Amino acid sequence: MIRMKQIFFMVLLTVLVGCVTTQKAARPNSPKISSKEAARIAQEFANRENLQDEFVIAKPAKIKKELTLGSNPHWIWQVYFPSKERSRLKFYKNTFLMIEVNASHGTVENWSRR
């Protein structure tokens, strides 16, 4: 019986020490701008970079909200614009311009051709 109490005490102590020492994960900020606002910011950026020659900037094809992880987790809006060359061929996979807009600050973080 004493051995059982010792084992129970050691398990309880291990669990409590483990719970105290675990660090809480950083929580991302909630998005402050809407998807429409992110699309407008992305359109302004694409026009500033003269990307309207390659891509259809008038209306985004898709807008996704993504959570970036790491030391500074935060929400971003990924705004996709279709390519002008392949916009007529609906059955063929389009190449897209993807612009990432920070959902809390409203700044462009990254952009790429996909």
N, CA, C and O atoms as a GROMACS GRO file, in nm:
protein
  456
    1MET      N    1   0.081  -0.119   0.000
    1MET     CA    2   0.000   0.000   0.000
    1MET      C    3   0.086   0.126   0.000
    1MET      O    4   0.054   0.224  -0.067
    2ILE      N    5   0.195   0.123   0.075
    2ILE     CA    6   0.284   0.238   0.080
    2ILE      C    7   0.350   0.258  -0.056
    2ILE      O    8   0.367   0.371  -0.102
    3ARG      N    9   0.387   0.150  -0.120
    3ARG     CA   10   0.449   0.158  -0.253
    3ARG      C   11   0.351   0.221  -0.354
    3ARG      O   12   0.392   0.300  -0.438
    4MET      N   13   0.224   0.186  -0.344
    4MET     CA   14   0.123   0.240  -0.434
    4MET      C   15   0.106   0.390  -0.411
    4MET      O   16   0.091   0.465  -0.507
    5LYS      N   17   0.109   0.435  -0.286
    5LYS     CA   18   0.099   0.578  -0.255
    5LYS      C   19   0.219   0.653  -0.309
    5LYS      O   20   0.206   0.765  -0.358
    6GLN      N   21   0.338   0.592  -0.300
    6GLN     CA   22   0.459   0.657  -0.352
    6GLN      C   23   0.451   0.673  -0.504
    6GLN      O   24   0.488   0.778  -0.558
    7ILE      N   25   0.404   0.570  -0.571
    7ILE     CA   26   0.391   0.576  -0.717
    7ILE      C   27   0.289   0.683  -0.756
    7ILE      O   28   0.312   0.762  -0.847
    8PHE      N   29   0.175   0.685  -0.687
    8PHE     CA   30   0.072   0.785  -0.715
    8PHE      C   31   0.126   0.926  -0.693
    8PHE      O   32   0.100   1.015  -0.773
    9PHE      N   33   0.199   0.946  -0.584
    9PHE     CA   34   0.257   1.077  -0.554
    9PHE      C   35   0.356   1.119  -0.661
    9PHE      O   36   0.356   1.236  -0.702
   10MET      N   37   0.440   1.028  -0.709
   10MET     CA   38   0.539   1.060  -0.812
   10MET      C   39   0.470   1.096  -0.945
   10MET      O   40   0.511   1.189  -1.014
   11VAL      N   41   0.365   1.022  -0.979
   11VAL     CA   42   0.291   1.052  -1.102
   11VAL      C   43   0.223   1.188  -1.091
   11VAL      O   44   0.227   1.267  -1.185
   12LEU      N   45   0.161   1.216  -0.978
   12LEU     CA   46   0.095   1.343  -0.957
   12LEU      C   47   0.195   1.458  -0.962
   12LEU      O   48   0.168   1.562  -1.023
   13LEU      N   49   0.309   1.440  -0.900
   13LEU     CA   50   0.414   1.542  -0.901
   13LEU      C   51   0.465   1.566  -1.043
   13LEU      O   52   0.488   1.681  -1.082
   14THR      N   53   0.485   1.460  -1.119
   14THR     CA   54   0.532   1.472  -1.257
   14THR      C   55   0.431   1.548  -1.344
   14THR      O   56   0.470   1.633  -1.424
   15VAL      N   57   0.304   1.517  -1.328
   15VAL     CA   58   0.200   1.584  -1.406
   15VAL      C   59   0.193   1.732  -1.370
   15VAL      O   60   0.184   1.816  -1.459
   16LEU      N   61   0.196   1.763  -1.241
   16LEU     CA   62   0.186   1.903  -1.199
   16LEU      C   63   0.307   1.984  -1.244
   16LEU      O   64   0.292   2.098  -1.288
   17VAL      N   65   0.425   1.928  -1.234
   17VAL     CA   66   0.545   1.999  -1.278
   17VAL      C   67   0.541   2.018  -1.430
   17VAL      O   68   0.580   2.123  -1.480
   18GLY      N   69   0.494   1.918  -1.502
   18GLY     CA   70   0.483   1.930  -1.647
   18GLY      C   71   0.382   2.035  -1.689
   18GLY      O   72   0.405   2.106  -1.787
   19CYS      N   73   0.272   2.048  -1.617
   19CYS     CA   74   0.171   2.148  -1.650
   19CYS      C   75   0.219   2.289  -1.620
   19CYS      O   76   0.184   2.383  -1.691
   20VAL      N   77   0.299   2.304  -1.517
   20VAL     CA   78   0.348   2.436  -1.479
   20VAL      C   79   0.454   2.485  -1.576
   20VAL      O   80   0.459   2.604  -1.606
   21THR      N   81   0.538   2.395  -1.627
   21THR     CA   82   0.650   2.438  -1.709
   21THR      C   83   0.617   2.454  -1.856
   21THR      O   84   0.698   2.509  -1.931
   22THR      N   85   0.501   2.409  -1.901
   22THR     CA   86   0.469   2.424  -2.043
   22THR      C   87   0.436   2.569  -2.072
   22THR      O   88   0.363   2.634  -1.997
   23GLN      N   89   0.490   2.619  -2.182
   23GLN     CA   90   0.469   2.758  -2.221
   23GLN      C   91   0.343   2.766  -2.306
   23GLN      O   92   0.320   2.681  -2.393
   24LYS      N   93   0.263   2.867  -2.282
   24LYS     CA   94   0.143   2.886  -2.361
   24LYS      C   95   0.182   2.940  -2.498
   24LYS      O   96   0.271   3.023  -2.511
   25ALA      N   97   0.113   2.891  -2.600
   25ALA     CA   98   0.142   2.934  -2.737
   25ALA      C   99   0.088   3.076  -2.758
   25ALA      O  100  -0.014   3.114  -2.702
   26ALA      N  101   0.160   3.151  -2.838
   26ALA     CA  102   0.116   3.287  -2.870
   26ALA      C  103  -0.008   3.281  -2.956
   26ALA      O  104  -0.016   3.203  -3.051
   27ARG      N  105  -0.104   3.363  -2.924
   27ARG     CA  106  -0.229   3.365  -3.000
   27ARG      C  107  -0.223   3.474  -3.106
   27ARG      O  108  -0.173   3.583  -3.080
   28PRO      N  109  -0.273   3.446  -3.224
   28PRO     CA  110  -0.271   3.548  -3.330
   28PRO      C  111  -0.376   3.656  -3.304
   28PRO      O  112  -0.478   3.632  -3.240
   29ASN      N  113  -0.349   3.774  -3.355
   29ASN     CA  114  -0.446   3.883  -3.345
   29ASN      C  115  -0.564   3.854  -3.436
   29ASN      O  116  -0.550   3.788  -3.539
   30SER      N  117  -0.679   3.904  -3.398
   30SER     CA  118  -0.797   3.884  -3.483
   30SER      C  119  -0.787   3.976  -3.605
   30SER      O  120  -0.732   4.085  -3.595
   31PRO      N  121  -0.841   3.933  -3.718
   31PRO     CA  122  -0.835   4.016  -3.840
   31PRO      C  123  -0.912   4.147  -3.820
   31PRO      O  124  -1.023   4.148  -3.768
   32LYS      N  125  -0.851   4.256  -3.862
   32LYS     CA  126  -0.913   4.387  -3.847
   32LYS      C  127  -0.971   4.439  -3.980
   32LYS      O  128  -1.058   4.525  -3.980
   33ILE      N  129  -0.922   4.386  -4.092
   33ILE     CA  130  -0.973   4.431  -4.221
   33ILE      C  131  -1.052   4.317  -4.286
   33ILE      O  132  -1.025   4.200  -4.262
   34SER      N  133  -1.148   4.354  -4.369
   34SER     CA  134  -1.233   4.254  -4.434
   34SER      C  135  -1.167   4.202  -4.562
   34SER      O  136  -1.063   4.253  -4.604
   35SER      N  137  -1.228   4.101  -4.620
   35SER     CA  138  -1.174   4.045  -4.744
   35SER      C  139  -1.185   4.145  -4.859
   35SER      O  140  -1.098   4.149  -4.946
   36LYS      N  141  -1.291   4.226  -4.860
   36LYS     CA  142  -1.306   4.327  -4.966
   36LYS      C  143  -1.197   4.433  -4.955
   36LYS      O  144  -1.143   4.478  -5.057
   37GLU      N  145  -1.165   4.473  -4.832
   37GLU     CA  146  -1.059   4.571  -4.811
   37GLU      C  147  -0.924   4.512  -4.853
   37GLU      O  148  -0.841   4.582  -4.911
   38ALA      N  149  -0.902   4.384  -4.823
   38ALA     CA  150  -0.777   4.317  -4.864
   38ALA      C  151  -0.767   4.311  -5.016
   38ALA      O  152  -0.659   4.329  -5.071
   39ALA      N  153  -0.879   4.285  -5.084
   39ALA     CA  154  -0.879   4.281  -5.230
   39ALA      C  155  -0.846   4.419  -5.287
   39ALA      O  156  -0.772   4.429  -5.385
   40ARG      N  157  -0.899   4.524  -5.227
   40ARG     CA  158  -0.869   4.660  -5.273
   40ARG      C  159  -0.720   4.694  -5.254
   40ARG      O  160  -0.658   4.753  -5.342
   41ILE      N  161  -0.664   4.656  -5.139
   41ILE     CA  162  -0.521   4.681  -5.112
   41ILE      C  163  -0.435   4.604  -5.212
   41ILE      O  164  -0.335   4.656  -5.262
   42ALA      N  165  -0.474   4.479  -5.241
   42ALA     CA  166  -0.398   4.397  -5.336
   42ALA      C  167  -0.407   4.456  -5.478
   42ALA      O  168  -0.308   4.455  -5.551
   43GLN      N  169  -0.524   4.506  -5.516
   43GLN     CA  170  -0.538   4.568  -5.648
   43GLN      C  171  -0.451   4.693  -5.660
   43GLN      O  172  -0.387   4.714  -5.763
   44GLU      N  173  -0.449   4.775  -5.556
   44GLU     CA  174  -0.364   4.894  -5.558
   44GLU      C  175  -0.216   4.856  -5.569
   44GLU      O  176  -0.141   4.921  -5.642
   45PHE      N  177  -0.175   4.751  -5.497
   45PHE     CA  178  -0.036   4.706  -5.503
   45PHE      C  179  -0.002   4.656  -5.643
   45PHE      O  180   0.104   4.688  -5.696
   46ALA      N  181  -0.091   4.576  -5.704
   46ALA     CA  182  -0.066   4.522  -5.838
   46ALA      C  183  -0.057   4.633  -5.941
   46ALA      O  184   0.024   4.626  -6.033
   47ASN      N  185  -0.140   4.734  -5.928
   47ASN     CA  186  -0.133   4.848  -6.021
   47ASN      C  187  -0.005   4.928  -6.001
   47ASN      O  188   0.054   4.975  -6.098
   48ARG      N  189   0.039   4.943  -5.877
   48ARG     CA  190   0.163   5.015  -5.849
   48ARG      C  191   0.284   4.943  -5.907
   48ARG      O  192   0.380   5.007  -5.952
   49GLU      N  193   0.281   4.809  -5.905
   49GLU     CA  194   0.392   4.727  -5.956
   49GLU      C  195   0.380   4.698  -6.106
   49GLU      O  196   0.462   4.623  -6.160
   50ASN      N  197   0.282   4.755  -6.173
   50ASN     CA  198   0.257   4.736  -6.317
   50ASN      C  199   0.238   4.588  -6.353
   50ASN      O  200   0.295   4.540  -6.451
   51LEU      N  201   0.159   4.518  -6.275
   51LEU     CA  202   0.130   4.377  -6.302
   51LEU      C  203   0.002   4.359  -6.382
   51LEU      O  204  -0.036   4.246  -6.414
   52GLN      N  205  -0.066   4.468  -6.417
   52GLN     CA  206  -0.191   4.457  -6.492
   52GLN      C  207  -0.169   4.414  -6.636
   52GLN      O  208  -0.264   4.376  -6.704
   53ASP      N  209  -0.043   4.418  -6.685
   53ASP     CA  210  -0.016   4.370  -6.821
   53ASP      C  211  -0.023   4.217  -6.828
   53ASP      O  212  -0.062   4.162  -6.931
   54GLU      N  213   0.014   4.150  -6.720
   54GLU     CA  214   0.016   4.003  -6.717
   54GLU      C  215  -0.110   3.941  -6.657
   54GLU      O  216  -0.148   3.830  -6.695
   55PHE      N  217  -0.174   4.011  -6.564
   55PHE     CA  218  -0.284   3.952  -6.488
   55PHE      C  219  -0.409   4.039  -6.495
   55PHE      O  220  -0.401   4.160  -6.518
   56VAL      N  221  -0.524   3.975  -6.476
   56VAL     CA  222  -0.653   4.045  -6.474
   56VAL      C  223  -0.673   4.097  -6.332
   56VAL      O  224  -0.705   4.021  -6.240
   57ILE      N  225  -0.653   4.227  -6.313
   57ILE     CA  226  -0.654   4.286  -6.180
   57ILE      C  227  -0.794   4.338  -6.142
   57ILE      O  228  -0.817   4.370  -6.026
   58ALA      N  229  -0.886   4.345  -6.238
   58ALA     CA  230  -1.017   4.405  -6.213
   58ALA      C  231  -1.093   4.336  -6.101
   58ALA      O  232  -1.155   4.402  -6.017
   59LYS      N  233  -1.090   4.202  -6.097
   59LYS     CA  234  -1.164   4.128  -5.996
   59LYS      C  235  -1.081   4.007  -5.952
   59LYS      O  236  -1.035   3.931  -6.038
   60PRO      N  237  -1.061   3.986  -5.821
   60PRO     CA  238  -0.985   3.869  -5.776
   60PRO      C  239  -1.061   3.739  -5.803
   60PRO      O  240  -1.184   3.734  -5.794
   61ALA      N  241  -0.985   3.634  -5.837
   61ALA     CA  242  -1.046   3.504  -5.863
   61ALA      C  243  -1.081   3.432  -5.733
   61ALA      O  244  -1.181   3.361  -5.726
   62LYS      N  245  -0.998   3.452  -5.630
   62LYS     CA  246  -1.020   3.382  -5.504
   62LYS      C  247  -0.955   3.462  -5.392
   62LYS      O  248  -0.852   3.526  -5.412
   63ILE      N  249  -1.016   3.459  -5.273
   63ILE     CA  250  -0.960   3.522  -5.154
   63ILE      C  251  -0.968   3.421  -5.041
   63ILE      O  252  -1.075   3.368  -5.010
   64LYS      N  253  -0.852   3.392  -4.978
   64LYS     CA  254  -0.846   3.295  -4.868
   64LYS      C  255  -0.786   3.361  -4.744
   64LYS      O  256  -0.698   3.446  -4.755
   65LYS      N  257  -0.836   3.321  -4.628
   65LYS     CA  258  -0.777   3.366  -4.502
   65LYS      C  259  -0.690   3.253  -4.448
   65LYS      O  260  -0.737   3.141  -4.430
   66GLU      N  261  -0.564   3.282  -4.422
   66GLU     CA  262  -0.468   3.183  -4.375
   66GLU      C  263  -0.404   3.230  -4.245
   66GLU      O  264  -0.390   3.350  -4.221
   67LEU      N  265  -0.365   3.134  -4.162
   67LEU     CA  266  -0.293   3.163  -4.038
   67LEU      C  267  -0.148   3.124  -4.057
   67LEU      O  268  -0.118   3.008  -4.085
   68THR      N  269  -0.057   3.219  -4.042
   68THR     CA  270   0.085   3.189  -4.049
   68THR      C  271   0.132   3.152  -3.910
   68THR      O  272   0.093   3.215  -3.812
   69LEU      N  273   0.216   3.050  -3.902
   69LEU     CA  274   0.267   3.004  -3.773
   69LEU      C  275   0.412   3.047  -3.757
   69LEU      O  276   0.471   3.102  -3.850
   70GLY      N  277   0.468   3.023  -3.642
   70GLY     CA  278   0.606   3.059  -3.615
   70GLY      C  279   0.616   3.143  -3.490
   70GLY      O  280   0.529   3.135  -3.402
   71SER      N  281   0.720   3.224  -3.481
   71SER     CA  282   0.738   3.305  -3.361
   71SER      C  283   0.636   3.418  -3.353
   71SER      O  284   0.606   3.467  -3.244
   72ASN      N  285   0.583   3.460  -3.467
   72ASN     CA  286   0.483   3.568  -3.471
   72ASN      C  287   0.362   3.522  -3.552
   72ASN      O  288   0.349   3.561  -3.668
   73PRO      N  289   0.272   3.441  -3.494
   73PRO     CA  290   0.157   3.395  -3.571
   73PRO      C  291   0.058   3.509  -3.596
   73PRO      O  292   0.029   3.587  -3.506
   74HIS      N  293   0.008   3.518  -3.719
   74HIS     CA  294  -0.089   3.621  -3.753
   74HIS      C  295  -0.170   3.576  -3.874
   74HIS      O  296  -0.131   3.485  -3.947
   75TRP      N  297  -0.284   3.643  -3.894
   75TRP     CA  298  -0.374   3.612  -4.005
   75TRP      C  299  -0.334   3.694  -4.127
   75TRP      O  300  -0.295   3.810  -4.116
   76ILE      N  301  -0.345   3.631  -4.244
   76ILE     CA  302  -0.322   3.701  -4.370
   76ILE      C  303  -0.436   3.667  -4.466
   76ILE      O  304  -0.499   3.561  -4.455
   77TRP      N  305  -0.461   3.757  -4.558
   77TRP     CA  306  -0.554   3.732  -4.668
   77TRP      C  307  -0.470   3.702  -4.792
   77TRP      O  308  -0.382   3.781  -4.827
   78GLN      N  309  -0.497   3.590  -4.857
   78GLN     CA  310  -0.431   3.558  -4.983
   78GLN      C  311  -0.528   3.591  -5.095
   78GLN      O  312  -0.636   3.532  -5.106
   79VAL      N  313  -0.490   3.688  -5.178
   79VAL     CA  314  -0.575   3.735  -5.288
   79VAL      C  315  -0.515   3.685  -5.418
   79VAL      O  316  -0.398   3.712  -5.447
   80TYR      N  317  -0.594   3.612  -5.499
   80TYR     CA  318  -0.547   3.553  -5.624
   80TYR      C  319  -0.609   3.626  -5.743
   80TYR      O  320  -0.729   3.651  -5.746
   81PHE      N  321  -0.524   3.659  -5.841
   81PHE     CA  322  -0.569   3.719  -5.967
   81PHE      C  323  -0.530   3.626  -6.082
   81PHE      O  324  -0.417   3.577  -6.084
   82PRO      N  325  -0.620   3.600  -6.180
   82PRO     CA  326  -0.587   3.510  -6.291
   82PRO      C  327  -0.496   3.576  -6.394
   82PRO      O  328  -0.487   3.698  -6.403
   83SER      N  329  -0.429   3.491  -6.471
   83SER     CA  330  -0.340   3.538  -6.577
   83SER      C  331  -0.422   3.581  -6.698
   83SER      O  332  -0.527   3.524  -6.725
   84LYS      N  333  -0.374   3.681  -6.771
   84LYS     CA  334  -0.445   3.727  -6.891
   84LYS      C  335  -0.433   3.627  -7.005
   84LYS      O  336  -0.528   3.609  -7.081
   85GLU      N  337  -0.319   3.563  -7.017
   85GLU     CA  338  -0.297   3.470  -7.129
   85GLU      C  339  -0.395   3.356  -7.127
   85GLU      O  340  -0.448   3.317  -7.232
   86ARG      N  341  -0.421   3.302  -7.011
   86ARG     CA  342  -0.502   3.181  -7.002
   86ARG      C  343  -0.642   3.207  -6.949
   86ARG      O  344  -0.714   3.112  -6.918
   87SER      N  345  -0.681   3.332  -6.937
   87SER     CA  346  -0.813   3.361  -6.881
   87SER      C  347  -0.926   3.317  -6.973
   87SER      O  348  -1.038   3.294  -6.927
   88ARG      N  349  -0.899   3.306  -7.103
   88ARG     CA  350  -1.002   3.262  -7.197
   88ARG      C  351  -1.023   3.111  -7.195
   88ARG      O  352  -1.132   3.062  -7.227
   89LEU      N  353  -0.920   3.038  -7.157
   89LEU     CA  354  -0.929   2.891  -7.155
   89LEU      C  355  -0.973   2.845  -7.017
   89LEU      O  356  -0.890   2.827  -6.928
   90LYS      N  357  -1.100   2.826  -6.999
   90LYS     CA  358  -1.154   2.791  -6.868
   90LYS      C  359  -1.116   2.649  -6.826
   90LYS      O  360  -1.103   2.622  -6.707
   91PHE      N  361  -1.097   2.559  -6.922
   91PHE     CA  362  -1.068   2.421  -6.888
   91PHE      C  363  -0.922   2.401  -6.851
   91PHE      O  364  -0.887   2.299  -6.791
   92TYR      N  365  -0.837   2.495  -6.884
   92TYR     CA  366  -0.694   2.480  -6.856
   92TYR      C  367  -0.660   2.550  -6.725
   92TYR      O  368  -0.720   2.652  -6.691
   93LYS      N  369  -0.566   2.495  -6.651
   93LYS     CA  370  -0.531   2.552  -6.522
   93LYS      C  371  -0.462   2.687  -6.540
   93LYS      O  372  -0.363   2.698  -6.612
   94ASN      N  373  -0.515   2.788  -6.475
   94ASN     CA  374  -0.458   2.923  -6.484
   94ASN      C  375  -0.336   2.938  -6.395
   94ASN      O  376  -0.324   2.870  -6.293
   95THR      N  377  -0.247   3.027  -6.435
   95THR     CA  378  -0.141   3.069  -6.344
   95THR      C  379  -0.192   3.194  -6.274
   95THR      O  380  -0.252   3.282  -6.338
   96PHE      N  381  -0.168   3.203  -6.147
   96PHE     CA  382  -0.225   3.310  -6.067
   96PHE      C  383  -0.117   3.401  -6.011
   96PHE      O  384  -0.002   3.361  -5.994
   97LEU      N  385  -0.156   3.523  -5.985
   97LEU     CA  386  -0.077   3.616  -5.905
   97LEU      C  387  -0.137   3.612  -5.765
   97LEU      O  388  -0.256   3.638  -5.747
   98MET      N  389  -0.054   3.577  -5.666
   98MET     CA  390  -0.101   3.568  -5.528
   98MET      C  391  -0.036   3.680  -5.448
   98MET      O  392   0.086   3.693  -5.446
   99ILE      N  393  -0.118   3.761  -5.383
   99ILE     CA  394  -0.070   3.871  -5.299
   99ILE      C  395  -0.119   3.846  -5.157
   99ILE      O  396  -0.239   3.827  -5.135
  100GLU      N  397  -0.026   3.846  -5.060
  100GLU     CA  398  -0.061   3.825  -4.919
  100GLU      C  399  -0.072   3.960  -4.849
  100GLU      O  400   0.022   4.040  -4.849
  101VAL      N  401  -0.189   3.983  -4.789
  101VAL     CA  402  -0.215   4.108  -4.718
  101VAL      C  403  -0.232   4.075  -4.570
  101VAL      O  404  -0.311   3.987  -4.535
  102ASN      N  405  -0.160   4.145  -4.483
  102ASN     CA  406  -0.171   4.125  -4.339
  102ASN      C  407  -0.311   4.166  -4.295
  102ASN      O  408  -0.357   4.276  -4.326
  103ALA      N  409  -0.380   4.077  -4.223
  103ALA     CA  410  -0.520   4.101  -4.188
  103ALA      C  411  -0.537   4.199  -4.073
  103ALA      O  412  -0.647   4.250  -4.052
  104SER      N  413  -0.430   4.227  -3.998
  104SER     CA  414  -0.445   4.323  -3.888
  104SER      C  415  -0.390   4.461  -3.923
  104SER      O  416  -0.444   4.561  -3.876
  105HIS      N  417  -0.284   4.468  -4.005
  105HIS     CA  418  -0.226   4.598  -4.040
  105HIS      C  419  -0.272   4.649  -4.176
  105HIS      O  420  -0.276   4.770  -4.198
  106GLY      N  421  -0.307   4.558  -4.267
  106GLY     CA  422  -0.347   4.599  -4.400
  106GLY      C  423  -0.230   4.628  -4.492
  106GLY      O  424  -0.244   4.705  -4.587
  107THR      N  425  -0.114   4.569  -4.464
  107THR     CA  426   0.004   4.589  -4.549
  107THR      C  427   0.030   4.464  -4.632
  107THR      O  428  -0.005   4.353  -4.592
  108VAL      N  429   0.091   4.483  -4.748
  108VAL     CA  430   0.126   4.370  -4.834
  108VAL      C  431   0.253   4.306  -4.779
  108VAL      O  432   0.355   4.374  -4.764
  109GLU      N  433   0.248   4.176  -4.749
  109GLU     CA  434   0.363   4.106  -4.693
  109GLU      C  435   0.444   4.034  -4.800
  109GLU      O  436   0.567   4.033  -4.794
  110ASN      N  437   0.375   3.975  -4.897
  110ASN     CA  438   0.443   3.891  -4.994
  110ASN      C  439   0.358   3.883  -5.120
  110ASN      O  440   0.237   3.903  -5.115
  111TRP      N  441   0.423   3.855  -5.233
  111TRP     CA  442   0.348   3.829  -5.356
  111TRP      C  443   0.430   3.734  -5.441
  111TRP      O  444   0.553   3.732  -5.433
  112SER      N  445   0.361   3.655  -5.522
  112SER     CA  446   0.430   3.560  -5.609
  112SER      C  447   0.339   3.520  -5.724
  112SER      O  448   0.217   3.536  -5.719
  113ARG      N  449   0.402   3.466  -5.828
  113ARG     CA  450   0.329   3.408  -5.941
  113ARG      C  451   0.318   3.259  -5.915
  113ARG      O  452   0.416   3.194  -5.881
  114ARG      N  453   0.199   3.205  -5.931
  114ARG     CA  454   0.180   3.061  -5.905
  114ARG      C  455   0.139   2.992  -6.032
  114ARG      O  456   0.118   2.870  -6.031
   0.00000   0.00000   0.00000
